[in-house]
Amino acid sequence: MVNQEARFGMSNQKVVLITGSSSGVGKSTARLLSQKGNMVFGTSRNPADAEAIPTVKLLALDVHSDASVAACVKAVVNEARRSD
């Protein structure tokens, strides 16, 4: 019998979106979850100014803007095909 994950092209890898991942706790969390094999998307108001974490995709996000939040979530879902 084929399991549901294989049937739908999914993996055990979690898709994680972390706000404020350009510094502090958010950055440490993004790095740790990425090292554990998760697909991590981090956010920053100014991603061009943030120090890159090689295994984390950094996206622009202003949490005070509904349009920015919608665009960020859409970018994650478009690339990862889901969000956990």
N, C-alpha and C positions, 0 to 999 in steps of 0.2 A: 504494500500500500504506500502511495506517495504522501509524504506529510504536507500540510498546508503551506509551510514556508517554502519548500522546494517548488510546489505547484504554482505559487504566485510569484516566484522569483525573489523571495525575501530571504534575509539572512538573520542570524542571531545578533548581528551587530546593531547596537542601538543608535538611533539618530538623536542627537542632543543639541538643543539651542540654549546658549548661555548668554544672558545679558551682562553687560559690563565686563567683558572678558579682556579688555585692554590693560587692566591693572588689578592689583590686589587679589582678593579672594576669587573673583571671577576668572582672572587669568590663571591662577593656580588650579582652580577646578577644571578649566578647559584643558590645561596641559595634562592633568592627572587622568581625566576621563578619556582623552585621546590616547594616552600611553596604554590604557587598559583595552584598547581596540575599538572604541566607539567612534562613530562618525560625528565629529564635533563641529558645530557652527558657532562662532563667537560673534558678539556684537560690540560696536563702539559708535559713538556719535561721529567720530572722525577716524575711520579705519586707516586712512593714508598716513596718519600721524602715529599710529600704534605700532609697537614692536611686534613683528610677525612671530607666530608660533608655527613652525613648519607643517604640522599635521592638523592645524585648525584653520578652517576657512572663515575669514573675518568679513562680516557684513555690516553695512551702515544701518544704524537704528537710533531713532529718537523716540524713547518710550512715551513722550508727551504728545506724539502725533499718531493718530489712528491710521493715517495713510502710510506712515513709515512702518508701523507694526505690521499692517497687512502686506506691504511689499516685502518685508523681511521674511515673514512666514511663507509667503508665496515662493520666494527664492529657495528656501529650504526644501519645501515640498517638490518644487520643480526639479531640483537637483537630486534629492535623496528619495523622492517618490513617496515619502511619508515622514512623520515626525513622531517620536516616541515620547 
